[in-house]
């Protein structure tokens, strides 16, 4: 499950963590379930990136799927 990946990447650097969260959000949104969880993961990725939101180009797609 994508959320498991998000939990296992905690030891990675911030960019890798944010990428994993964004990808997990995409996967959950593609399934069409737990949309609140998908949005939470995507927002966590945004918070993690701080001043570098462009470091994870998959985030806009994740938010697009969520919407």
PDB file of N, CA, C and O in Angstrom:
ATOM      1  N   UNK A   1       0.844  -1.184   0.000  1.00  0.00           N
ATOM      2  CA  UNK A   1       0.000   0.000   0.000  1.00  0.00           C
ATOM      3  C   UNK A   1       0.886   1.243   0.000  1.00  0.00           C
ATOM      4  O   UNK A   1       1.917   1.249   0.672  1.00  0.00           O
ATOM      5  N   UNK A   2       0.519   2.288  -0.728  1.00  0.00           N
ATOM      6  CA  UNK A   2       1.341   3.489  -0.832  1.00  0.00           C
ATOM      7  C   UNK A   2       1.653   4.140   0.504  1.00  0.00           C
ATOM      8  O   UNK A   2       2.737   4.698   0.675  1.00  0.00           O
ATOM      9  N   UNK A   3       0.735   4.082   1.449  1.00  0.00           N
ATOM     10  CA  UNK A   3       0.985   4.705   2.739  1.00  0.00           C
ATOM     11  C   UNK A   3       2.143   4.002   3.434  1.00  0.00           C
ATOM     12  O   UNK A   3       2.904   4.641   4.161  1.00  0.00           O
ATOM     13  N   UNK A   4       2.288   2.694   3.223  1.00  0.00           N
ATOM     14  CA  UNK A   4       3.412   1.960   3.799  1.00  0.00           C
ATOM     15  C   UNK A   4       4.730   2.529   3.293  1.00  0.00           C
ATOM     16  O   UNK A   4       5.677   2.673   4.065  1.00  0.00           O
ATOM     17  N   UNK A   5       4.802   2.853   2.011  1.00  0.00           N
ATOM     18  CA  UNK A   5       6.013   3.443   1.446  1.00  0.00           C
ATOM     19  C   UNK A   5       6.312   4.774   2.117  1.00  0.00           C
ATOM     20  O   UNK A   5       7.467   5.084   2.407  1.00  0.00           O
ATOM     21  N   UNK A   6       5.285   5.551   2.360  1.00  0.00           N
ATOM     22  CA  UNK A   6       5.475   6.849   3.009  1.00  0.00           C
ATOM     23  C   UNK A   6       6.028   6.668   4.418  1.00  0.00           C
ATOM     24  O   UNK A   6       6.807   7.499   4.885  1.00  0.00           O
ATOM     25  N   UNK A   7       5.645   5.614   5.088  1.00  0.00           N
ATOM     26  CA  UNK A   7       6.140   5.365   6.439  1.00  0.00           C
ATOM     27  C   UNK A   7       7.580   4.862   6.443  1.00  0.00           C
ATOM     28  O   UNK A   7       8.333   5.173   7.366  1.00  0.00           O
ATOM     29  N   UNK A   8       7.973   4.102   5.445  1.00  0.00           N
ATOM     30  CA  UNK A   8       9.296   3.495   5.410  1.00  0.00           C
ATOM     31  C   UNK A   8      10.388   4.440   4.923  1.00  0.00           C
ATOM     32  O   UNK A   8      11.566   4.099   5.031  1.00  0.00           O
ATOM     33  N   UNK A   9      10.060   5.572   4.412  1.00  0.00           N
ATOM     34  CA  UNK A   9      11.052   6.476   3.838  1.00  0.00           C
ATOM     35  C   UNK A   9      11.518   7.540   4.840  1.00  0.00           C
ATOM     36  O   UNK A   9      12.222   8.476   4.464  1.00  0.00           O
ATOM     37  N   UNK A  10      11.142   7.405   6.070  1.00  0.00           N
ATOM     38  CA  UNK A  10      11.453   8.422   7.089  1.00  0.00           C
ATOM     39  C   UNK A  10      12.935   8.719   7.248  1.00  0.00           C
ATOM     40  O   UNK A  10      13.293   9.841   7.606  1.00  0.00           O
ATOM     41  N   UNK A  11      13.798   7.761   6.996  1.00  0.00           N
ATOM     42  CA  UNK A  11      15.235   7.969   7.160  1.00  0.00           C
ATOM     43  C   UNK A  11      15.863   8.686   5.965  1.00  0.00           C
ATOM     44  O   UNK A  11      17.030   9.074   6.025  1.00  0.00           O
ATOM     45  N   UNK A  12      15.120   8.865   4.901  1.00  0.00           N
ATOM     46  CA  UNK A  12      15.644   9.504   3.689  1.00  0.00           C
ATOM     47  C   UNK A  12      15.695  11.027   3.851  1.00  0.00           C
ATOM     48  O   UNK A  12      15.162  11.587   4.809  1.00  0.00           O
ATOM     49  N   UNK A  13      16.353  11.679   2.886  1.00  0.00           N
ATOM     50  CA  UNK A  13      16.413  13.140   2.904  1.00  0.00           C
ATOM     51  C   UNK A  13      15.030  13.727   2.609  1.00  0.00           C
ATOM     52  O   UNK A  13      14.136  13.012   2.155  1.00  0.00           O
ATOM     53  N   UNK A  14      14.857  15.009   2.863  1.00  0.00           N
ATOM     54  CA  UNK A  14      13.567  15.676   2.731  1.00  0.00           C
ATOM     55  C   UNK A  14      12.962  15.598   1.346  1.00  0.00           C
ATOM     56  O   UNK A  14      11.753  15.411   1.210  1.00  0.00           O
ATOM     57  N   UNK A  15      13.786  15.740   0.307  1.00  0.00           N
ATOM     58  CA  UNK A  15      13.273  15.691  -1.068  1.00  0.00           C
ATOM     59  C   UNK A  15      12.736  14.294  -1.367  1.00  0.00           C
ATOM     60  O   UNK A  15      11.654  14.151  -1.936  1.00  0.00           O
ATOM     61  N   UNK A  16      13.482  13.276  -0.989  1.00  0.00           N
ATOM     62  CA  UNK A  16      13.036  11.902  -1.221  1.00  0.00           C
ATOM     63  C   UNK A  16      11.752  11.615  -0.454  1.00  0.00           C
ATOM     64  O   UNK A  16      10.849  10.957  -0.972  1.00  0.00           O
ATOM     65  N   UNK A  17      11.670  12.102   0.765  1.00  0.00           N
ATOM     66  CA  UNK A  17      10.453  11.919   1.549  1.00  0.00           C
ATOM     67  C   UNK A  17       9.266  12.600   0.869  1.00  0.00           C
ATOM     68  O   UNK A  17       8.188  12.015   0.761  1.00  0.00           O
ATOM     69  N   UNK A  18       9.466  13.831   0.414  1.00  0.00           N
ATOM     70  CA  UNK A  18       8.391  14.573  -0.245  1.00  0.00           C
ATOM     71  C   UNK A  18       7.970  13.891  -1.547  1.00  0.00           C
ATOM     72  O   UNK A  18       6.780  13.829  -1.856  1.00  0.00           O
ATOM     73  N   UNK A  19       8.936  13.380  -2.308  1.00  0.00           N
ATOM     74  CA  UNK A  19       8.614  12.668  -3.546  1.00  0.00           C
ATOM     75  C   UNK A  19       7.782  11.427  -3.248  1.00  0.00           C
ATOM     76  O   UNK A  19       6.824  11.135  -3.965  1.00  0.00           O
ATOM     77  N   UNK A  20       8.135  10.705  -2.210  1.00  0.00           N
ATOM     78  CA  UNK A  20       7.401   9.498  -1.837  1.00  0.00           C
ATOM     79  C   UNK A  20       5.988   9.840  -1.392  1.00  0.00           C
ATOM     80  O   UNK A  20       5.033   9.153  -1.754  1.00  0.00           O
ATOM     81  N   UNK A  21       5.857  10.903  -0.606  1.00  0.00           N
ATOM     82  CA  UNK A  21       4.529  11.325  -0.176  1.00  0.00           C
ATOM     83  C   UNK A  21       3.671  11.734  -1.369  1.00  0.00           C
ATOM     84  O   UNK A  21       2.494  11.381  -1.439  1.00  0.00           O
ATOM     85  N   UNK A  22       4.257  12.479  -2.309  1.00  0.00           N
ATOM     86  CA  UNK A  22       3.518  12.919  -3.492  1.00  0.00           C
ATOM     87  C   UNK A  22       3.088  11.719  -4.336  1.00  0.00           C
ATOM     88  O   UNK A  22       1.952  11.662  -4.806  1.00  0.00           O
ATOM     89  N   UNK A  23       3.994  10.766  -4.525  1.00  0.00           N
ATOM     90  CA  UNK A  23       3.660   9.575  -5.303  1.00  0.00           C
ATOM     91  C   UNK A  23       2.577   8.755  -4.607  1.00  0.00           C
ATOM     92  O   UNK A  23       1.668   8.238  -5.257  1.00  0.00           O
ATOM     93  N   UNK A  24       2.675   8.641  -3.298  1.00  0.00           N
ATOM     94  CA  UNK A  24       1.652   7.918  -2.537  1.00  0.00           C
ATOM     95  C   UNK A  24       0.299   8.603  -2.672  1.00  0.00           C
ATOM     96  O   UNK A  24      -0.730   7.944  -2.827  1.00  0.00           O
ATOM     97  N   UNK A  25       0.311   9.933  -2.612  1.00  0.00           N
ATOM     98  CA  UNK A  25      -0.932  10.687  -2.781  1.00  0.00           C
ATOM     99  C   UNK A  25      -1.532  10.428  -4.160  1.00  0.00           C
ATOM    100  O   UNK A  25      -2.745  10.265  -4.294  1.00  0.00           O
ATOM    101  N   UNK A  26      -0.681  10.389  -5.181  1.00  0.00           N
ATOM    102  CA  UNK A  26      -1.160  10.096  -6.547  1.00  0.00           C
ATOM    103  C   UNK A  26      -1.801   8.719  -6.615  1.00  0.00           C
ATOM    104  O   UNK A  26      -2.886   8.561  -7.174  1.00  0.00           O
ATOM    105  N   UNK A  27      -1.140   7.736  -6.054  1.00  0.00           N
ATOM    106  CA  UNK A  27      -1.661   6.365  -6.104  1.00  0.00           C
ATOM    107  C   UNK A  27      -3.021   6.254  -5.426  1.00  0.00           C
ATOM    108  O   UNK A  27      -3.946   5.643  -5.960  1.00  0.00           O
ATOM    109  N   UNK A  28      -3.128   6.846  -4.253  1.00  0.00           N
ATOM    110  CA  UNK A  28      -4.396   6.792  -3.531  1.00  0.00           C
ATOM    111  C   UNK A  28      -5.487   7.510  -4.310  1.00  0.00           C
ATOM    112  O   UNK A  28      -6.615   7.025  -4.399  1.00  0.00           O
ATOM    113  N   UNK A  29      -5.151   8.672  -4.878  1.00  0.00           N
ATOM    114  CA  UNK A  29      -6.140   9.437  -5.648  1.00  0.00           C
ATOM    115  C   UNK A  29      -6.556   8.692  -6.917  1.00  0.00           C
ATOM    116  O   UNK A  29      -7.722   8.754  -7.308  1.00  0.00           O
ATOM    117  N   UNK A  30      -5.632   7.996  -7.558  1.00  0.00           N
ATOM    118  CA  UNK A  30      -5.978   7.225  -8.761  1.00  0.00           C
ATOM    119  C   UNK A  30      -6.969   6.111  -8.448  1.00  0.00           C
ATOM    120  O   UNK A  30      -7.837   5.794  -9.260  1.00  0.00           O
ATOM    121  N   UNK A  31      -6.833   5.527  -7.276  1.00  0.00           N
ATOM    122  CA  UNK A  31      -7.772   4.484  -6.856  1.00  0.00           C
ATOM    123  C   UNK A  31      -9.139   5.092  -6.584  1.00  0.00           C
ATOM    124  O   UNK A  31     -10.168   4.446  -6.780  1.00  0.00           O
ATOM    125  N   UNK A  32      -9.141   6.344  -6.129  1.00  0.00           N
ATOM    126  CA  UNK A  32     -10.402   7.036  -5.890  1.00  0.00           C
ATOM    127  C   UNK A  32     -10.983   6.818  -4.508  1.00  0.00           C
ATOM    128  O   UNK A  32     -12.160   7.089  -4.270  1.00  0.00           O
ATOM    129  N   UNK A  33     -10.165   6.332  -3.609  1.00  0.00           N
ATOM    130  CA  UNK A  33     -10.596   6.124  -2.230  1.00  0.00           C
ATOM    131  C   UNK A  33      -9.729   6.964  -1.314  1.00  0.00           C
ATOM    132  O   UNK A  33      -8.645   7.407  -1.693  1.00  0.00           O
ATOM    133  N   UNK A  34     -10.213   7.172  -0.120  1.00  0.00           N
ATOM    134  CA  UNK A  34      -9.435   7.864   0.900  1.00  0.00           C
ATOM    135  C   UNK A  34      -8.827   9.165   0.375  1.00  0.00           C
ATOM    136  O   UNK A  34      -7.638   9.427   0.560  1.00  0.00           O
ATOM    137  N   UNK A  35      -9.651   9.967  -0.273  1.00  0.00           N
ATOM    138  CA  UNK A  35      -9.167  11.206  -0.865  1.00  0.00           C
ATOM    139  C   UNK A  35      -8.637  12.171   0.199  1.00  0.00           C
ATOM    140  O   UNK A  35      -7.713  12.939  -0.068  1.00  0.00           O
ATOM    141  N   UNK A  36      -9.205  12.136   1.382  1.00  0.00           N
ATOM    142  CA  UNK A  36      -8.701  12.987   2.463  1.00  0.00           C
ATOM    143  C   UNK A  36      -7.267  12.586   2.833  1.00  0.00           C
ATOM    144  O   UNK A  36      -6.430  13.445   3.112  1.00  0.00           O
ATOM    145  N   UNK A  37      -6.993  11.289   2.833  1.00  0.00           N
ATOM    146  CA  UNK A  37      -5.645  10.798   3.115  1.00  0.00           C
ATOM    147  C   UNK A  37      -4.685  11.212   2.003  1.00  0.00           C
ATOM    148  O   UNK A  37      -3.554  11.613   2.274  1.00  0.00           O
ATOM    149  N   UNK A  38      -5.134  11.116   0.756  1.00  0.00           N
ATOM    150  CA  UNK A  38      -4.301  11.538  -0.372  1.00  0.00           C
ATOM    151  C   UNK A  38      -3.951  13.018  -0.251  1.00  0.00           C
ATOM    152  O   UNK A  38      -2.805  13.412  -0.469  1.00  0.00           O
ATOM    153  N   UNK A  39      -4.931  13.821   0.092  1.00  0.00           N
ATOM    154  CA  UNK A  39      -4.671  15.258   0.234  1.00  0.00           C
ATOM    155  C   UNK A  39      -3.739  15.526   1.415  1.00  0.00           C
ATOM    156  O   UNK A  39      -2.874  16.398   1.335  1.00  0.00           O
ATOM    157  N   UNK A  40      -3.906  14.799   2.485  1.00  0.00           N
ATOM    158  CA  UNK A  40      -3.025  14.984   3.641  1.00  0.00           C
ATOM    159  C   UNK A  40      -1.579  14.676   3.278  1.00  0.00           C
ATOM    160  O   UNK A  40      -0.668  15.410   3.661  1.00  0.00           O
ATOM    161  N   UNK A  41      -1.368  13.588   2.537  1.00  0.00           N
ATOM    162  CA  UNK A  41      -0.014  13.230   2.123  1.00  0.00           C
ATOM    163  C   UNK A  41       0.588  14.294   1.211  1.00  0.00           C
ATOM    164  O   UNK A  41       1.759  14.648   1.355  1.00  0.00           O
ATOM    165  N   UNK A  42      -0.205  14.802   0.278  1.00  0.00           N
ATOM    166  CA  UNK A  42       0.282  15.838  -0.636  1.00  0.00           C
ATOM    167  C   UNK A  42       0.618  17.121   0.124  1.00  0.00           C
ATOM    168  O   UNK A  42       1.633  17.761  -0.150  1.00  0.00           O
ATOM    169  N   UNK A  43      -0.221  17.488   1.059  1.00  0.00           N
ATOM    170  CA  UNK A  43       0.045  18.704   1.860  1.00  0.00           C
ATOM    171  C   UNK A  43       1.270  18.510   2.758  1.00  0.00           C
ATOM    172  O   UNK A  43       2.037  19.449   2.970  1.00  0.00           O
ATOM    173  N   UNK A  44       1.453  17.315   3.279  1.00  0.00           N
ATOM    174  CA  UNK A  44       2.657  17.030   4.070  1.00  0.00           C
ATOM    175  C   UNK A  44       3.905  17.194   3.206  1.00  0.00           C
ATOM    176  O   UNK A  44       4.922  17.711   3.668  1.00  0.00           O
ATOM    177  N   UNK A  45       3.824  16.756   1.961  1.00  0.00           N
ATOM    178  CA  UNK A  45       4.956  16.908   1.040  1.00  0.00           C
ATOM    179  C   UNK A  45       5.261  18.382   0.805  1.00  0.00           C
ATOM    180  O   UNK A  45       6.426  18.778   0.783  1.00  0.00           O
ATOM    181  N   UNK A  46       4.233  19.187   0.630  1.00  0.00           N
ATOM    182  CA  UNK A  46       4.422  20.629   0.423  1.00  0.00           C
ATOM    183  C   UNK A  46       5.105  21.236   1.650  1.00  0.00           C
ATOM    184  O   UNK A  46       6.052  22.010   1.513  1.00  0.00           O
ATOM    185  N   UNK A  47       4.635  20.893   2.826  1.00  0.00           N
ATOM    186  CA  UNK A  47       5.229  21.414   4.057  1.00  0.00           C
ATOM    187  C   UNK A  47       6.690  20.994   4.190  1.00  0.00           C
ATOM    188  O   UNK A  47       7.533  21.776   4.631  1.00  0.00           O
ATOM    189  N   UNK A  48       6.976  19.778   3.812  1.00  0.00           N
ATOM    190  CA  UNK A  48       8.326  19.256   3.913  1.00  0.00           C
ATOM    191  C   UNK A  48       9.288  19.998   2.989  1.00  0.00           C
ATOM    192  O   UNK A  48      10.465  20.158   3.313  1.00  0.00           O
ATOM    193  N   UNK A  49       8.794  20.445   1.853  1.00  0.00           N
ATOM    194  CA  UNK A  49       9.648  21.109   0.869  1.00  0.00           C
ATOM    195  C   UNK A  49       9.969  22.552   1.235  1.00  0.00           C
ATOM    196  O   UNK A  49      10.997  23.080   0.813  1.00  0.00           O
ATOM    197  N   UNK A  50       9.119  23.185   2.002  1.00  0.00           N
ATOM    198  CA  UNK A  50       9.374  24.559   2.416  1.00  0.00           C
ATOM    199  C   UNK A  50       9.566  25.495   1.244  1.00  0.00           C
ATOM    200  O   UNK A  50       8.632  25.747   0.483  1.00  0.00           O
ATOM    201  N   UNK A  51      10.778  26.012   1.094  1.00  0.00           N
ATOM    202  CA  UNK A  51      11.083  26.984   0.040  1.00  0.00           C
ATOM    203  C   UNK A  51      11.422  26.339  -1.297  1.00  0.00           C
ATOM    204  O   UNK A  51      11.765  27.047  -2.243  1.00  0.00           O
ATOM    205  N   UNK A  52      11.337  25.031  -1.400  1.00  0.00           N
ATOM    206  CA  UNK A  52      11.716  24.326  -2.629  1.00  0.00           C
ATOM    207  C   UNK A  52      10.572  23.509  -3.215  1.00  0.00           C
ATOM    208  O   UNK A  52      10.757  22.322  -3.484  1.00  0.00           O
ATOM    209  N   UNK A  53       9.390  24.103  -3.423  1.00  0.00           N
ATOM    210  CA  UNK A  53       8.259  23.302  -3.909  1.00  0.00           C
ATOM    211  C   UNK A  53       8.455  22.724  -5.304  1.00  0.00           C
ATOM    212  O   UNK A  53       7.794  21.750  -5.664  1.00  0.00           O
ATOM    213  N   UNK A  54       9.344  23.301  -6.088  1.00  0.00           N
ATOM    214  CA  UNK A  54       9.554  22.790  -7.448  1.00  0.00           C
ATOM    215  C   UNK A  54      10.450  21.558  -7.482  1.00  0.00           C
ATOM    216  O   UNK A  54      10.654  20.972  -8.546  1.00  0.00           O
ATOM    217  N   UNK A  55      10.983  21.161  -6.339  1.00  0.00           N
ATOM    218  CA  UNK A  55      11.837  19.973  -6.275  1.00  0.00           C
ATOM    219  C   UNK A  55      11.054  18.683  -6.521  1.00  0.00           C
ATOM    220  O   UNK A  55      11.647  17.648  -6.825  1.00  0.00           O
ATOM    221  N   UNK A  56       9.733  18.737  -6.394  1.00  0.00           N
ATOM    222  CA  UNK A  56       8.894  17.559  -6.602  1.00  0.00           C
ATOM    223  C   UNK A  56       7.833  17.910  -7.651  1.00  0.00           C
ATOM    224  O   UNK A  56       6.728  18.331  -7.308  1.00  0.00           O
ATOM    225  N   UNK A  57       8.174  17.735  -8.911  1.00  0.00           N
ATOM    226  CA  UNK A  57       7.248  18.125  -9.980  1.00  0.00           C
ATOM    227  C   UNK A  57       5.977  17.275 -10.046  1.00  0.00           C
ATOM    228  O   UNK A  57       5.051  17.618 -10.781  1.00  0.00           O
ATOM    229  N   UNK A  58       5.917  16.194  -9.304  1.00  0.00           N
ATOM    230  CA  UNK A  58       4.718  15.356  -9.310  1.00  0.00           C
ATOM    231  C   UNK A  58       3.615  15.890  -8.404  1.00  0.00           C
ATOM    232  O   UNK A  58       2.478  15.423  -8.470  1.00  0.00           O
ATOM    233  N   UNK A  59       3.941  16.857  -7.564  1.00  0.00           N
ATOM    234  CA  UNK A  59       2.936  17.395  -6.654  1.00  0.00           C
ATOM    235  C   UNK A  59       1.735  18.021  -7.363  1.00  0.00           C
ATOM    236  O   UNK A  59       0.602  17.751  -6.964  1.00  0.00           O
ATOM    237  N   UNK A  60       1.929  18.838  -8.389  1.00  0.00           N
ATOM    238  CA  UNK A  60       0.747  19.398  -9.067  1.00  0.00           C
ATOM    239  C   UNK A  60      -0.179  18.313  -9.623  1.00  0.00           C
ATOM    240  O   UNK A  60      -1.401  18.453  -9.584  1.00  0.00           O
ATOM    241  N   UNK A  61       0.410  17.235 -10.138  1.00  0.00           N
ATOM    242  CA  UNK A  61      -0.403  16.143 -10.660  1.00  0.00           C
ATOM    243  C   UNK A  61      -1.174  15.465  -9.527  1.00  0.00           C
ATOM    244  O   UNK A  61      -2.340  15.106  -9.687  1.00  0.00           O
ATOM    245  N   UNK A  62      -0.516  15.295  -8.391  1.00  0.00           N
ATOM    246  CA  UNK A  62      -1.195  14.706  -7.233  1.00  0.00           C
ATOM    247  C   UNK A  62      -2.392  15.549  -6.832  1.00  0.00           C
ATOM    248  O   UNK A  62      -3.486  15.021  -6.627  1.00  0.00           O
ATOM    249  N   UNK A  63      -2.192  16.868  -6.719  1.00  0.00           N
ATOM    250  CA  UNK A  63      -3.301  17.744  -6.349  1.00  0.00           C
ATOM    251  C   UNK A  63      -4.390  17.752  -7.424  1.00  0.00           C
ATOM    252  O   UNK A  63      -5.578  17.835  -7.111  1.00  0.00           O
ATOM    253  N   UNK A  64      -3.981  17.665  -8.686  1.00  0.00           N
ATOM    254  CA  UNK A  64      -4.960  17.603  -9.768  1.00  0.00           C
ATOM    255  C   UNK A  64      -5.839  16.366  -9.662  1.00  0.00           C
ATOM    256  O   UNK A  64      -7.054  16.450  -9.844  1.00  0.00           O
ATOM    257  N   UNK A  65      -5.243  15.232  -9.373  1.00  0.00           N
ATOM    258  CA  UNK A  65      -6.016  13.996  -9.195  1.00  0.00           C
ATOM    259  C   UNK A  65      -6.951  14.088  -7.992  1.00  0.00           C
ATOM    260  O   UNK A  65      -8.075  13.589  -8.027  1.00  0.00           O
ATOM    261  N   UNK A  66      -6.479  14.721  -6.944  1.00  0.00           N
ATOM    262  CA  UNK A  66      -7.282  14.858  -5.736  1.00  0.00           C
ATOM    263  C   UNK A  66      -8.500  15.720  -6.009  1.00  0.00           C
ATOM    264  O   UNK A  66      -9.596  15.429  -5.530  1.00  0.00           O
ATOM    265  N   UNK A  67      -8.309  16.778  -6.776  1.00  0.00           N
ATOM    266  CA  UNK A  67      -9.425  17.681  -7.074  1.00  0.00           C
ATOM    267  C   UNK A  67     -10.408  17.028  -8.033  1.00  0.00           C
ATOM    268  O   UNK A  67     -11.412  17.639  -8.398  1.00  0.00           O
TER     269      UNK A  67
END
